[in-house]
């Protein structure tokens, strides 16, 4: 039997050496625990330092949370990469805009990573409250495999976007620590890690195995 196509998730920042590699490697490590082979997480940069490894302080964060920084090389975001992606997670609203300049058809599948995490929480809360419409319940019940669930998420998330609006626009952003001190890397971690954990928790509780 042919193996199902993995759900393809792309994380994006500017240089592809600080923020998006952390998201890539930690999401991949966690999703591998949920469904081995079910997800393929990659990253790219809008102005990538092509071929460069993960910055050392970012690599430390990856390893601390159980991921690996091995065999990583930064790559430039292209329209071709986007065409092969199911869900795009950016580090800032500006990156989201740059994605949509390359491929406007990805409007409903591109989120800042912190926004995406809040929307997953809003979706879970609404589902737990039993306020799904009958059509949405039928849609979610049909998700008998990971691909169906995750590729159908954008439509379900659109209906809870108003419940997950940021109190401040800064709540959608992950700070860029490039060429800055350890304290800024810690701020990056503080902003990024909770979103990653929320996504992984959603995957663990909801992904058909």
N, C-alpha and C positions, 0 to 999 in steps of 0.2 A: 504494500500500500504506500502511495506517495505521501511523504511527510507534508503537513500543512505549512504554508508560508508563514514564517515568524512575523509577529507584529513588529513593525519597524518604527523606532522612536529616534528622533534626532534632537540633540541639545546644541544650542548655539550661543556663542558669545562673540567677542571681537577678535582676539588673537588666537583663540582655541588652544590656550596653554594654561589658563588659570581656572576659570569658572566652569565652562562647559565640559572639560575633561573630568572634573570631579563629579558632576552630575552624570555623565556618561558611565563612568566606571562603577559608581555606587548603585545606580539604577540597574545596570547589567548584573552586578553581583547579587543584588537582592531579588531581581526577577528570575535569575537562574535558580534561586532557591524555591520560588513559587512554581515555576513550570520550565524545567530544563529544555532549552531549545525553542521555547515558545516566543522569545523576544530577542530582537537584535537592536541594541542601543549603540548609536554612533554619535559623533559630534563634528562640528565644523565652525569656522570663524568667518565673520563678515569681512574682516581684513586680517586673515590668518597669517601667522608667522610659520609659513609652510615648512613642514619637516621637523619643527622644533619639538622637544619632549615637553612633558608637563613640568611646570615650574616646581622647584623643590618643595616649597611650603604647601602647595596644592597636593603634591604627591604624598606628603606626610598625612594630610587629611584623608586621602583615598585609602592609604594603608591602615590608618587608625580605625576606619569603619569597615575594614574587611575586604576592600577592593584591591586591585593590582594596578600599578602605574606602568607595568612592563609593555614593551612593544607599542608605545604610543607615538604618533607623529601628527602634528597639527596639519589640517587641510583646509583649503579654501571652500567656502560655501558656493555651490553652483546650482543652476536650475535643474540639472540632471540629478543631483543628490536629492533635491526636494521632490522630484517626481517619484522617487523610490521610497518615499517616507509616508507613514500613516499618521503620525502625531509629531508636531514640531513644538519643542519647549525652549523658549528663549530666556536669556538672563535679564533682559530689559525690554521695555515697550519700544525703544528705538530699534532693537534687533528685530522685534516682531514686524515693525514697519518695513525694515530692509528685506525681510523674507517675502512680504507681500508685494514689494516692488519687483522681485524676481518672479513670483508666481502668485497672482491674485486669487487663483482658484483654491489656495490653501487657507483662505480667510477663516473658515469654520474649524480648521484643524490645527491652527497655530495659536499658542498661548504663551504668556510668560509663565515660567515654572511655578512661581508663587501663586499666580492667579489660578492655574490649573489645579493646584493642590486645594485651594479654597473651594473651587467649584466641585471637586470630588467630595469634599466634606459636606457641602450643601446638598449634593445629590443623595448622599448616604442618609442625611438627616431627613430629607423629604421622603425617601423610600421607607425609612423606619417609621415615619409618622403615617404611612399608608395613604399619602396624598397623590400618588401617581395617577395619571389618567389611565383609563382602561387600555387605551392604545399603547401607552408607554409600558404598562405592565406586560402586555402581550409581547412588545418588542424585547423587553429585558428577559422574559421567559424563553424567548427563542435563542438566546445567547448560550448555545450548548457547547461552544468552544471559545478559546481565548480570542481568536481572530474576529469572530462575530461580535463579541463583547467590546473589545477595544476599538475596532474600526467603526462601531456604531456609537461610540461614546460622544462624539462631537455633537450629534443631534440631541442627545439627552442633556448634555451640559449646556447647550444653548438655552434650554428652558429654565435653568437655574442661575444663569449669569447674573440676573438682577439680585439674587440672594447672596452673591459672593463678591459684591463690589468692594474695592479697597476703601478703607476709611481715609487714606491718604495715598496719593499716586506713588509715593515712595515705597509703599507696601507691595508693589508689584515688581520692585527692582532688586537685583543682587549686585552689590557694590563690586567694582573692578579693583582688585588689589595689585595689579601689575606695577612693578617698580615701587611698591609701597611697603611699609613695615609689617611685622608680624601681627600687630593689632588690627590691621585692615583685613588680613587673611582670616583672623578670628571673627571679624564682623561678617565677612563673606560666608564663613561656616555657619554663623548664627542665622543668617538669612536663608541659606540654601538647604542646610541639613533638615530642618523641620518639613520643608516641602517634599524632599526626597522620601523621608519617612512616611509622610501622609500618602504619597503615591504607592509606596511599597505595601503599606497596610491595606489600602484599597485593593491592590492586586491580590494580596494573600486572602482576603475575605471574599472576593467576588469572582476571581478568575476560575472558570471551569477547568478541571484537571483530568 
